[in-house]
Amino acid sequence: MNRSNLYFIALIPGEKIREEVRGLKEEFKERYGSKHALKSPAHITLQRPFRRAGNEEEKIVKTLEEFSQDQEQFEVELSGFDCFEPRVIFIKVNDHKKIQNLHLRLNQVLLKDLNFAEKEINTKIHPHITIATRDLDKIKFYRALDEFKDKEFEADFKVKSLFLLKHNGKFWDIYKEFSFYSGESG
């Protein structure tokens, strides 16, 4: 029997920003009892979780490698906090255009080369970095939102690759990184 694995595809900032975001997630765990967001590293989702048989993993990796080599690096600016009521609080991404364009190109590859069903694809995305989700109850959500909505958070990072994350049964591991074309020669 070929067991299926759970994956998702994302952009992941460098270590410094990941640590800052982890600190915010820890704060939400301590102060508001919301710990679900700690199950994954800081990320911007390009493709929500999907299941595939283990024997399909090699094709996924090869396809993402080929796709990534044709993508150009770009900057992402993070600024402040926002929400999806009544459960999610996140760090805002300033300009969505380049991420949304990357997402559209990735969708074409997932549909055409990896035989994703239309219903598996996120047709629209709102780029953000989640710091609290699902297990944040409504009362604590509004209390946290009131505190965080005017709080400052400023950071930026260069997107040089995309990542395939794989669930290990408890949390998400960064499984593979796929580097973008740098445009730099020798």
C-alpha positions in Angstrom: 0.0 0.0 0.0 1.3 3.4 -0.9 0.7 5.9 1.9 -0.3 9.4 1.1 1.6 12.4 2.4 0.4 15.9 3.2 2.2 18.8 1.6 1.9 22.5 0.9 3.9 25.0 -1.1 5.0 28.4 0.3 7.4 31.3 0.3 9.5 31.3 3.5 11.5 34.3 4.8 15.0 34.1 6.2 16.0 32.9 9.6 15.8 36.4 11.3 12.2 37.0 10.3 11.2 33.4 11.0 12.5 33.8 14.6 10.7 37.1 15.0 7.4 35.5 13.8 8.0 32.5 16.0 8.3 34.9 19.0 4.9 36.4 18.1 3.4 33.0 17.8 4.8 32.0 21.2 3.3 35.2 22.6 -0.1 34.2 21.2 0.3 30.8 22.8 1.2 32.2 26.2 -1.3 35.1 26.3 -4.3 33.8 24.3 -3.9 30.0 24.3 -3.5 29.9 20.5 -0.8 27.5 19.5 -1.9 26.0 16.2 0.2 28.5 14.1 3.3 27.1 15.8 3.0 23.9 13.8 4.5 25.6 10.7 7.4 28.0 10.1 6.6 31.6 9.1 5.4 31.4 5.5 3.2 32.9 2.8 1.1 30.1 1.3 1.1 29.6 -2.4 -0.7 26.2 -2.5 -2.8 25.1 0.5 -2.2 21.5 1.9 -2.8 18.7 -0.5 -2.3 14.9 -0.3 -0.3 12.8 -2.7 0.9 9.2 -2.7 4.5 8.8 -1.7 5.4 7.5 -5.1 4.4 10.9 -6.6 6.8 12.8 -4.5 9.7 12.5 -7.0 7.5 14.0 -9.8 6.4 16.9 -7.5 10.0 17.7 -6.7 11.2 17.5 -10.3 8.3 19.7 -11.5 8.8 22.3 -8.8 12.6 22.4 -9.6 11.9 23.1 -13.2 9.3 25.7 -12.4 11.5 27.5 -10.0 14.4 27.8 -12.3 12.3 30.1 -14.6 11.2 32.4 -11.7 12.8 35.7 -11.0 13.8 36.8 -7.5 11.8 39.7 -5.9 11.4 41.7 -2.7 8.6 41.3 -0.2 7.8 44.0 2.4 6.0 43.2 5.6 4.2 45.9 7.5 1.8 45.8 10.5 -1.0 43.4 11.3 -4.4 42.6 10.0 -7.0 39.8 10.3 -9.5 37.4 8.8 -12.4 37.6 11.2 -13.0 35.9 13.6 -10.0 33.6 14.0 -6.9 34.7 12.1 -4.4 37.4 12.9 -1.5 37.9 10.5 1.4 40.1 9.4 0.5 42.1 6.3 2.4 41.8 3.0 2.5 45.3 1.4 2.4 44.5 -2.4 0.5 41.4 -3.4 1.1 41.6 -7.2 4.4 39.7 -7.6 3.2 36.9 -5.2 -0.2 36.7 -7.0 1.5 36.5 -10.4 3.8 33.7 -9.1 0.8 31.9 -7.7 -1.0 32.1 -11.1 2.0 30.6 -12.9 2.3 27.9 -10.2 -1.4 27.0 -10.6 -0.9 26.4 -14.3 1.9 23.9 -13.6 0.0 22.2 -10.8 -3.0 21.7 -13.1 -1.1 20.8 -16.3 2.0 18.9 -15.0 0.9 17.5 -11.7 -2.8 16.8 -12.5 -4.2 18.8 -9.6 -8.0 19.0 -9.7 -9.5 22.5 -10.0 -11.0 22.1 -6.5 -7.5 21.5 -5.0 -6.2 24.9 -6.3 -6.5 28.2 -4.4 -7.8 30.3 -7.2 -7.2 33.6 -5.3 -4.7 34.3 -2.5 -4.3 37.1 0.0 -0.6 36.9 0.8 0.1 37.2 4.6 2.1 35.5 7.4 -0.3 34.0 10.0 0.6 34.4 13.7 -2.7 33.1 15.2 -5.4 30.9 13.6 -8.1 28.2 14.2 -7.7 27.7 17.9 -8.0 31.4 18.7 -11.5 31.8 20.2 -13.6 34.8 19.2 -13.4 36.7 22.5 -9.6 36.3 22.6 -9.4 37.2 18.9 -11.0 40.6 19.4 -8.9 41.3 22.4 -5.7 40.4 20.5 -6.8 42.3 17.4 -7.4 45.4 19.5 -3.9 45.1 20.9 -2.1 44.2 17.6 -4.0 46.3 15.0 -1.8 49.4 15.7 1.3 47.6 16.7 4.4 48.0 14.5 6.1 45.3 12.5 8.4 46.2 9.6 10.6 43.7 7.7 11.5 42.8 4.2 13.1 39.9 2.5 14.2 38.7 -0.9 12.2 35.8 -2.3 14.9 33.6 -3.8 13.0 30.3 -3.8 9.8 28.5 -3.0 9.5 25.6 -0.6 7.7 22.3 -0.4 6.6 21.6 3.2 5.7 18.1 4.3 3.6 17.2 7.4 5.3 14.7 9.8 2.2 13.8 11.7 2.6 16.6 14.3 3.8 19.7 12.4 5.2 20.9 9.1 8.8 20.4 8.1 10.6 22.3 5.4 11.1 19.4 3.0 12.7 20.9 -0.1 13.8 24.4 -1.3 13.6 25.3 -5.0 15.9 28.2 -6.0 14.8 30.9 -8.4 16.8 32.1 -11.3 19.1 34.8 -9.9 19.9 36.6 -13.2 23.5 36.8 -12.1 26.3 35.3 -14.1 29.5 33.9 -13.0 
